[in-house]
Amino acid sequence: MSKTVVERAADQIADSADQAKRATSAVADAIGSGVGAVRRATRQGGDAAEEFLDDTAHRMQRHLLLTLATTFAVGVATGALIGWASQRR
């Protein structure tokens, strides 16, 4: 016996719902993968920044006189630049 129009429509609706469920599941999996990648990248970036700061602190401690001289030179240059810029106005 052939199916009625209502039975065919019900089958079509069930198939469409199943396809929508699979598509939604795929999107959710993709979002979950993206969130995981962002978390990993954030963790790696934080670790790299922490390592950079530690290396910088150690380098400054090892080369204390150079650090002081450089800081003094940058301060004098900045002061001279600010004084020069304020006199031009």
N, C-alpha and C positions, 0 to 999 in steps of 0.2 A: 504494500500500500504506500502511496506517496504521502509525504508529509504535508500537513496543512500550512498555510501561510503563517499562522501564529507559531507553530513549532519551528519553522525555518527562521523566523524573526528571533525567537528565543535562542536558538543555536548561534545565530549571528551575534547577538548581544553577549552571549557567554564567551564567544571567541574574542570579541572586541575587548571585553573586560579582562580576559587573560592576557591579551597583548598589552593592554595598558598597565597591568600589574607587572609584567616583565620589563617594560620600559621604565616604570617608576623604580623598580629594583635596580636596574642598571644605572640610572641617574644617581640613586642613593649611594651605590657602590663607588661611582666616580667622585662624588662629593666627599665620601669618606677617605678615599685615596688622596684627594687634594688636601684635606685637613691634615692627614698624616704627614704629607710632604711639607706642608707649611710648618708644622711642629718640629720636624727634623731640621729644617733650614733655620728656624729660629734658635733652636738649641745649638746648632753648629756656629751660627753667627755670634751668639752670646759667649760660647767657649773661645772663639777666635778673638773677640774683643777683650775678654779677660786675660788671655795669653799675651796679647799685645800690650796691655797695661802693665802686666807683670814684667815683661821684657824691658819695657821702657823704664820702669822704676829701678830695675837692677842695673840697667845701663847708666842711668843718672847717678846711682850710688857709686858705681865703679869709676866714673869720670866726673867727680864732683867739681874740680876746678874748671873744667871745660864747661860744665853746666852753669856754674856761677858766672863765668865770663860771658857766655852766650846770652844768659838772661839779662845781664847788665847792658850788653851791647844792644839788645832788642829794646830794652827800656829807654836807653838814650836815644836811639833812632826814632822810636815812637814819639817821645817827647819833642824831639826836634821837628818831626813832621807835623805834629799838632800845633806847635808854636809857629811854624812857617805858614800853615794853613790859616791860622787865626789872624796873622798879620796881613795876609793878602786881602782879607775882607775889609 
